Amino acid sequence: MMVASIADLIAKGGVYTDVLGSTAEEVYRTLSKTVPLPLGMTTEVFYNALCEREKILTTAVGNGIALPHAQTPVLKNVDDECIAICYLQTPFSMGAADGRAVYVMFVLMTSSPQTHLAIISQLARYLQKPELREALERHASGEELISLLRKL
């Protein structure tokens, strides 16, 4: 199974700044209207999928980062897979183990559980890198993040 690079997935999904919301649900509502969704997916399906997953267990992973995603893949086509990076206008607590408020979300949209796990695994490795976390803290542009990820 060949998984697209994280950089390529972000290039497809985009980077969004000053995303509004003071709860996960509010942010997901904003994102469902902001992130380009594949043909056939409605804002409601996307919003509900993110909210349902968040009810099970927080997607906050620490260091101010969350990885929201649907519990089951919401995409039918592998070509639609992407990651949208969203810098929040106002960081808020999502119950991360380290207690830090979330300020950035990597919103994952995948087409299979295998791809989802492969992407999460790649992201976990990248998020260990201080240079990536520092770039995220600065709210680095999409161009800068993609360039950095291609070098890591």
C-alpha positions in Angstrom: 0.0 0.0 0.0 1.5 3.3 -1.1 0.5 6.3 1.1 1.0 9.8 -0.1 3.5 11.9 1.8 2.3 14.1 4.6 3.6 17.1 2.6 1.5 16.1 -0.4 -1.6 15.5 1.7 -1.2 19.0 3.3 -0.7 20.6 -0.1 -4.1 19.1 -1.1 -5.8 20.0 2.1 -4.4 23.4 2.8 -3.4 25.5 5.7 -6.0 27.8 7.4 -5.3 30.5 9.9 -7.4 32.2 12.6 -10.0 29.4 12.6 -12.9 30.4 14.8 -14.3 28.4 17.7 -13.9 28.0 21.4 -14.9 24.3 21.5 -14.1 21.4 19.3 -17.7 21.4 18.0 -17.5 25.1 17.1 -14.2 24.6 15.3 -15.5 21.6 13.4 -18.5 23.6 12.3 -16.2 26.3 11.0 -13.9 23.7 9.3 -16.8 22.0 7.7 -17.6 25.2 5.9 -14.0 26.2 5.2 -12.1 23.0 4.1 -12.8 22.0 0.5 -14.8 18.8 0.7 -14.7 16.1 -2.0 -17.6 15.8 -4.4 -20.5 14.1 -2.8 -19.5 14.9 0.8 -21.7 17.4 2.7 -20.7 19.8 5.4 -23.0 17.9 7.8 -21.5 14.5 7.1 -18.0 15.9 7.7 -19.0 17.9 10.8 -20.9 14.9 12.3 -18.0 12.5 11.6 -15.5 14.7 13.5 -17.9 15.4 16.4 -18.8 11.7 16.8 -15.1 10.7 17.0 -14.3 13.5 19.5 -17.0 12.2 21.8 -15.2 8.8 22.1 -11.8 10.2 23.2 -10.0 13.5 22.7 -8.0 13.8 19.5 -5.6 16.2 21.3 -2.1 14.6 21.3 -0.2 17.1 23.4 2.1 20.0 22.7 -1.0 22.0 21.6 -1.7 19.7 18.7 -4.9 17.8 17.9 -5.5 15.3 15.1 -9.2 15.3 14.4 -10.6 12.6 12.1 -13.6 10.5 11.5 -13.8 7.2 13.4 -14.4 5.4 10.1 -13.1 6.7 6.8 -15.4 9.2 5.2 -13.9 9.2 1.7 -14.6 6.8 -1.0 -11.7 7.8 -3.3 -8.0 7.6 -2.3 -7.3 10.6 -4.6 -9.5 12.8 -2.2 -7.3 12.0 0.8 -5.8 15.1 2.4 -4.8 16.8 5.6 -6.0 20.3 6.5 -3.9 22.2 9.0 -5.9 24.7 11.0 -4.4 27.3 13.3 -7.0 28.3 15.9 -7.7 31.9 16.5 -8.2 31.1 20.2 -6.4 28.0 21.7 -8.6 26.0 24.0 -8.4 22.8 26.2 -9.4 19.5 24.6 -8.3 17.4 27.5 -4.8 16.5 26.3 -2.7 14.4 28.7 -0.2 17.3 29.0 -3.0 19.8 29.8 -1.9 22.2 27.1 -4.5 24.1 25.1 -4.8 23.1 21.4 -3.7 25.8 19.0 -3.3 23.7 15.8 -5.2 20.8 14.3 -4.2 18.4 11.6 -7.6 17.4 10.2 -7.2 14.0 8.5 -9.5 12.8 5.7 -8.7 9.2 4.6 -10.4 6.5 2.6 -9.3 3.4 4.5 -8.3 2.4 8.1 -4.9 1.2 6.8 -4.2 4.5 5.2 -5.4 6.3 8.3 -3.1 4.4 10.6 -0.1 4.9 8.2 -0.7 8.6 8.2 -1.1 8.8 12.0 2.2 6.9 12.3 4.0 9.2 9.9 2.6 12.3 11.7 3.6 11.0 15.1 7.2 10.7 13.9 7.2 14.2 12.4 5.6 15.7 15.4 8.6 14.5 17.5 10.8 16.8 15.5 11.5 20.1 17.4 11.9 22.0 14.1 8.3 21.1 13.0 6.8 21.9 16.4 8.7 25.2 16.4 7.3 26.0 12.9 3.8 25.2 14.1 4.2 27.5 17.1 5.1 30.3 14.7 2.0 29.5 12.6 4.3 28.8 9.6 2.7 29.1 6.2 1.6 26.1 4.2 4.6 26.6 1.8 7.0 26.6 4.7 5.5 23.6 6.4 5.4 21.6 3.2 9.1 22.5 2.4 10.1 21.5 6.0 8.3 18.2 5.8 9.9 17.3 2.6 13.3 17.7 4.3 12.6 15.8 7.5 
